[in-house]
C-alpha cells in the first residue's frame, strides 16, 4: 500500500552497553542512559544517515482518514489554535489552508517499517515503549510551545523543523486553549533539524517545533504512567483476585446513643476484614505484565480466515517464520509470558523461546520448539496475535553456485 521513503539502516539488535552508536551521536548506550536519559536533551546530527521517512504527506493523510485512526489536526491563525480529532475525510483535508499539522499515533501498528524504526531503541525496555507517532506540518505549522510527561526521540524525515527548548519551571498554560500551550516560553536552545537528524527530550522539557517548510517528524515515545494511574489499575486488577471470607455480624450489638454514627465495633470489624487483603512482588509483576501489554481500546485482532489445524501448524514450522502482528505487545518476567493483556506461566525452555519472540518479534523457521511452546503459539495464532511468514527456499542453482564457490 505504501512506498517506503527510507534509506536508513535500522538494525534491530542490542549492540551492548559499550558500543558507540551513530543513533546516539557516537555515545554508547551506557553513556546515554547515564548522562542524558530522563536528565537533559540531546541533539544528534545524522542519527540515521540517509533517512527520508516512511511515508509521504499524502500517505499520512490516508492513515488519518482510516475508521479507527488515532489522529489529530491542529490549525493556527493569528495566535489562535484549533484542535480536531480524527478520523478525517479526504475532502476535509483537501480544503485546509495556511498553517496546520496532522498527527497520527500508532503508525508502528500500521506499517512493518514503523516497527523496524523502533528496534534500534531496544536499549530501552519494551515495557516503557508507547508508539511511533508521525506528524506532517505545512510551513510555519506546529502544535505550540508545550511540555510532555514522557520521553521522546524526534527523528526528522521530510523537510526541516526548528526546535526551541526550555527547562523553565513555570508550566502555566494558556487558559481556554484547546491544547496545553505554555503561557510563557523562554527559549534556551534552538536548532533546525533536517532529514536524519534526531532530538531526544526528557519528560517535562518544554519544546516548540515549527516547520521551516512542509515537513514530517517521527516521534518515538516512551510512556511514564503516573503512580496514581498505576495504583488505580492495580486495585482493579486485585478485585478479581482477592477472597475475603466471612460475613459481617454483630450478635453482641450494643445500644447507640446516636444511631446515625458508625460505631467503633463496626469500624474495627471491617478494618480487620479488609486488612486480610495481601499482595507481594509476584502479584505486582503479574499486574504490570498484563497492564503494560494491554492493547489500547481501539485495537482489535483478526483470527485467520482459514486457520491451519494444530497438526498442520506443527508441520509448517520448518517452512514458516513466526512473526508477531504489528499491534501485538509481548512482555516477560521470570516464568511468565504476557501477550496483549493475557498471562501464561510456562516451563524454562518454553520461556526462553518465547522471550526470544518477545525480544525480536519473530522466531525463525529453524527455531526448535517444545511441545508446550508450539501449543501456546498455536493458541496465539488462532487469536490473531501472530502470523506465519513463508520462508522462500533457496533455489538449487543458488546452492550449486555457493558450493562451487
Secondary structure in CASP SS format (residue, H / E / C, confidence):
PFRMAT SS
TARGET T0000
AUTHOR 0000-0000-0000
METHOD secondary structure of the structure
MODEL  1
X C 1.00
X C 1.00
X C 1.00
X C 1.00
X C 1.00
X C 1.00
X C 1.00
X C 1.00
X C 1.00
X C 1.00
X C 1.00
X C 1.00
X C 1.00
X C 1.00
X C 1.00
X C 1.00
X C 1.00
X C 1.00
X C 1.00
X E 1.00
X E 1.00
X H 1.00
X H 1.00
X H 1.00
X C 1.00
X C 1.00
X E 1.00
X E 1.00
X H 1.00
X H 1.00
X H 1.00
X H 1.00
X H 1.00
X H 1.00
X H 1.00
X C 1.00
X C 1.00
X C 1.00
X C 1.00
X C 1.00
X C 1.00
X E 1.00
X E 1.00
X E 1.00
X C 1.00
X C 1.00
X C 1.00
X C 1.00
X C 1.00
X C 1.00
X C 1.00
X C 1.00
X C 1.00
X C 1.00
X C 1.00
X C 1.00
X H 1.00
X H 1.00
X H 1.00
X H 1.00
X H 1.00
X H 1.00
X H 1.00
X H 1.00
X C 1.00
X C 1.00
X C 1.00
X C 1.00
X C 1.00
X C 1.00
X E 1.00
X E 1.00
X E 1.00
X E 1.00
X E 1.00
X E 1.00
X E 1.00
X C 1.00
X C 1.00
X E 1.00
X E 1.00
X E 1.00
X E 1.00
X E 1.00
X E 1.00
X C 1.00
X C 1.00
X C 1.00
X C 1.00
X H 1.00
X H 1.00
X H 1.00
X H 1.00
X H 1.00
X C 1.00
X C 1.00
X C 1.00
X C 1.00
X E 1.00
X E 1.00
X E 1.00
X E 1.00
X E 1.00
X E 1.00
X C 1.00
X C 1.00
X H 1.00
X H 1.00
X H 1.00
X C 1.00
X C 1.00
X H 1.00
X H 1.00
X H 1.00
X H 1.00
X H 1.00
X H 1.00
X H 1.00
X H 1.00
X C 1.00
X C 1.00
X C 1.00
X C 1.00
X C 1.00
X C 1.00
X H 1.00
X H 1.00
X H 1.00
X E 1.00
X E 1.00
X E 1.00
X E 1.00
X E 1.00
X E 1.00
X E 1.00
X E 1.00
X E 1.00
X C 1.00
X C 1.00
X C 1.00
X C 1.00
X C 1.00
X C 1.00
X C 1.00
X C 1.00
X E 1.00
X C 1.00
X C 1.00
X C 1.00
X C 1.00
X E 1.00
X E 1.00
X E 1.00
X E 1.00
X E 1.00
X E 1.00
X C 1.00
X C 1.00
X C 1.00
X C 1.00
X E 1.00
X E 1.00
X E 1.00
X E 1.00
X E 1.00
X E 1.00
X C 1.00
X C 1.00
X C 1.00
X C 1.00
X C 1.00
X C 1.00
X E 1.00
X C 1.00
X C 1.00
X C 1.00
X C 1.00
X C 1.00
X C 1.00
X C 1.00
X C 1.00
X E 1.00
X C 1.00
X C 1.00
X C 1.00
X C 1.00
X C 1.00
X C 1.00
X E 1.00
X E 1.00
X E 1.00
X E 1.00
X E 1.00
X C 1.00
X C 1.00
X C 1.00
X C 1.00
X E 1.00
X E 1.00
X E 1.00
X E 1.00
X C 1.00
X C 1.00
X C 1.00
X C 1.00
X E 1.00
X E 1.00
X E 1.00
X E 1.00
X E 1.00
X E 1.00
X C 1.00
X C 1.00
X C 1.00
X E 1.00
X E 1.00
X E 1.00
X E 1.00
X E 1.00
X E 1.00
X E 1.00
X E 1.00
X C 1.00
X C 1.00
X C 1.00
X C 1.00
X H 1.00
X H 1.00
X H 1.00
X H 1.00
X H 1.00
X H 1.00
X H 1.00
X H 1.00
X H 1.00
X H 1.00
X H 1.00
X H 1.00
X H 1.00
X C 1.00
X C 1.00
X C 1.00
X C 1.00
X C 1.00
X C 1.00
X C 1.00
X C 1.00
X C 1.00
X C 1.00
X C 1.00
X C 1.00
X C 1.00
X C 1.00
X C 1.00
X C 1.00
X C 1.00
X C 1.00
X C 1.00
X C 1.00
X C 1.00
X C 1.00
X C 1.00
X C 1.00
X H 1.00
X H 1.00
X H 1.00
X H 1.00
X H 1.00
X H 1.00
X H 1.00
X H 1.00
X H 1.00
X H 1.00
X H 1.00
X C 1.00
X C 1.00
X C 1.00
X C 1.00
X C 1.00
X C 1.00
X H 1.00
X H 1.00
X H 1.00
X H 1.00
X H 1.00
X H 1.00
X H 1.00
X H 1.00
X H 1.00
X H 1.00
X H 1.00
X H 1.00
X H 1.00
X C 1.00
X C 1.00
X C 1.00
X C 1.00
X C 1.00
X C 1.00
X C 1.00
X C 1.00
X C 1.00
X C 1.00
X C 1.00
X C 1.00
X C 1.00
X C 1.00
X C 1.00
X C 1.00
X H 1.00
X H 1.00
X H 1.00
X H 1.00
X H 1.00
X H 1.00
X H 1.00
X H 1.00
X H 1.00
X C 1.00
X E 1.00
X E 1.00
X E 1.00
X E 1.00
X E 1.00
X C 1.00
X C 1.00
X C 1.00
X C 1.00
X C 1.00
X E 1.00
X E 1.00
X E 1.00
X E 1.00
X C 1.00
X C 1.00
X E 1.00
X E 1.00
X E 1.00
X E 1.00
X C 1.00
X C 1.00
X E 1.00
X E 1.00
X E 1.00
X E 1.00
X C 1.00
X C 1.00
X H 1.00
X H 1.00
X H 1.00
X H 1.00
X H 1.00
X H 1.00
X H 1.00
X H 1.00
X H 1.00
X H 1.00
X H 1.00
X H 1.00
X H 1.00
X C 1.00
X E 1.00
X E 1.00
X C 1.00
X C 1.00
X C 1.00
X C 1.00
X C 1.00
X C 1.00
X C 1.00
X H 1.00
X H 1.00
X H 1.00
X H 1.00
X H 1.00
X H 1.00
X H 1.00
X H 1.00
X H 1.00
X H 1.00
X H 1.00
X H 1.00
X H 1.00
X C 1.00
X C 1.00
X E 1.00
X E 1.00
X E 1.00
X E 1.00
X E 1.00
X C 1.00
X C 1.00
X C 1.00
X C 1.00
X C 1.00
X H 1.00
X H 1.00
X H 1.00
X H 1.00
X H 1.00
X H 1.00
X H 1.00
X H 1.00
X H 1.00
X C 1.00
END
